[in-house]
């Protein structure tokens, strides 16, 4: 059984859970200890005790440790990627790529650890010097989702440690295996006891205990909107700093002047790859009338030709849905879309050689933006196709959502591209690129119900993981 890491020791949990392969539910990936509220208390106290020494350590010490993590991740990316594909269901190529991305993130923040800058500001008073410094925010609770079980932990853990914070980390209960390997690597790389703590288990137990613990100063969470909103209330009551990345209902606009050789693969990738289990996935395809029929014909043909199967098979394009619960949710939206008047292409449950949670990609044709399937996040390989007359209607439809994470447009017009970048109410805008797929050195985040608080990733991560102190000195 794989254990929790608390204060530098590997400890059993209150109970344990079997982690099963969604492509073959007869296969147990591993057995993982589930922490209790008492374990969270122990981890938070350990992080609090370790904070002064880690925050006061030389930036080079933190940089060296993060670089050691990066090297180990790069060296083991095929091994870790295989575990990731088995526990989460994304294809092996995607899983190895995600592991390499995690390594890149740790390497990036190894550099940032020695580039924490401040300001020397002239005072308005004579003989007074003013310095503005960045300091760690303190003990940080990190709660991550199942869909990117090593990349998202990396982009939270690496900056937290780089800027001198200590960490209590809870991975998703569905995908503990990859997170546990990451914890082992951080431990092996020489992270001091208590600086990084892993507590696995249910969100209702472990996550809630982290959010409400008095020794936790800040919370970074990626997950659903309802859970995030509840966390925001709890964090406010505890006067904690909070960062939330939540849902999306991301639009991709296809203009009449779009190149189909670009537009179709772009949408195919963003809507269906990773089984559509990305908060940045395209789930509303907004198509101008003049190109609509040709685009839909080609997209439908190519979507139905995708190979859905075992993620370890190199010929597989799309692996299984992560769990039976998620699959049932996806299938319910297929029914909802059909009852609301959409023409459904694909979307059915598929049988394969092994018992797993396989689903064909689903297109909801003749959809409107008012349908439930066009407004609620499904988090599966399902996308609505909405016909519009012109750019203004396309833009208005794209913005008509409670979410605002990522958006895109396929066009050969600089005028339309420029207008969309300026007027799209999303935190990230793509032109002739998938809505899913971002760089690790630039900000990630959205607007409205998609995100709350400062941005993740890149140098902007310092806004959450540090606080600013202003120091005055009288030299007279």
Secondary structure, 3 states (H helix, E strand, C coil): CECEEECCEEECCCEEEEEEECCEEEEEEEEEEECCHHHHHHHHHHHHHHHHHHHHCCHHHHHHHHHHHHHHHHHCHHHHHHHHHHHHCCCHHHHHHHHHHHHHHHHHHHHHCCCCCCEEEECCCCCEEEEEEEEECCEEEEECCCCCCCHHHHHHHHHHHHCCCEEEEECCCCCHHHHHHHHHHHHHCCCCCCCEEECCCCHHHHHHHHHHCCCCCEEEEECCHHHHHHHHHHHHHCCCEEEEECCCCEEEEECCCCCHHHHHHHHHHHHHHHHHCCCCCEEEEEEEHHHHHHHHHHHHHHHHCCCECCCCCCCCCECCCCCHHHHHHHHHHHHHHHHCCCEEEECCEECCCCCCCEECCEEEECCCCCCHHHHCCCCCCEEEEEEECCHHHHHHHHHCCCCCCEEEEECCCHHHHHHHHHHCCCCEEEECCCCCCCCCCCCECCCHHHEECCCECHHHHHHHHEEEEEEEEECC
